[in-house]
Amino acid sequence: MNFAVIDIGTNTFNLLIVHQNGNVTPEVIYKTREPVKLGEGITNGLIAPAAFKRGTEALRKFNRLIETYKCDRIKALATSAIRSTRNGPEFVEAVKRKTGIYIEVIEGWREAELIWKGIRTAVRINGKSLLMDIGGGSTEFILADENRMYWSHSFELGVTRLFEQFTPSDPMLASEILQVEGFIRNKMAEVFKIIDEYQPQHLIGSSGSFSTFGQIIAHQQDQGEGFHDRLLFPIKVADFCRVHEQIIRSTLSERLATKGISAFRAEYIGLSSIVTKVMIDHGNFRSMTYSANNMKEGFLSESISDTF
């Protein structure tokens, strides 16, 4: 049985196709992503026409791939950009009409649960840890260990929203960095209360932002080859802090020339880095890990467990 899972994010649409043969670890047979930027230019709670078109075209492309691989099951999950916009239902209907793909719009708590389940397929969560997924439209935090989620929250505050609110200079000014840091501390105060109460020692990050941090460090340490084939990558806190300073002081052209930063991530990665650094500064994390698996792998793991 071939199973396709589509993750419809605010910035990126991801397609994962696996072959499942009984109750064993599924074999990944194809995966790809499209930098759609669905959240770009949202005005008055509406997905912009150009972004709307990019989104439907990306899913038409995914549908052709799904047909090529003769998938028996298809699941499409949409997050912040769809659930928080007034024409999100219109987008869901347009995709159903053009491709036959039904999109399930999930709430933030469900997104967090699937992220935890996905991370567990890549990383052994030893003790209470803070899990973090920085998206374009929202950022999810989960306090969990291997067996249990203790707390989770989805903040409708992703890097696309931050970018459009602050429109930072190139490079960012020190005053702008301080302004963004203060805004994050205010909006995400609930996370700090959890960190203070539970004192998690380990920070685990998924999504493209943490992949970018990992890739930069891996390239600097001559470990960049084959990075995308890894399920996890340990990151020393000191290494992240060094890379953070490099990112926030760089121009867009300098980031585009940096190994490990894709053209798609170069514009937003400074804001992702600030969000992460604020969390590190507040906590006492001994280690960090990047997980390649997140929401789509979590849904796949859950579905296979329910089926067999």
Buried (B, 14 or more C-beta within 10 A) or exposed (E): BBBBBBBBBBBBBBBBBBBBEEEEEBEEEBEEBBBBBBBBBBEEEBBBEEBBEBBBEBBEBBBEBBEEBEBEEBBBBBBBBBBBBEBBEBBBEBBBEEBEBEBEBBEBBBBBBBBBBBBBBBBEBEEBBBBBBBBBBBBBBBBBBEEEBEBBBBBBBBBBBBBEEBEBEEBBEEEBBEBBBEBBBEBBEEBBEBBEEBEBBBBBBBBBBBBBBBBBBBBBEEBBEEBEEBEBBEBEBEBBBBBBEBBBEBEEEBBBEBEBBBEBBBBBBBBBBBBBBBBBEBBEBEBBBBBBBBBBBBBBBBBBEEEE
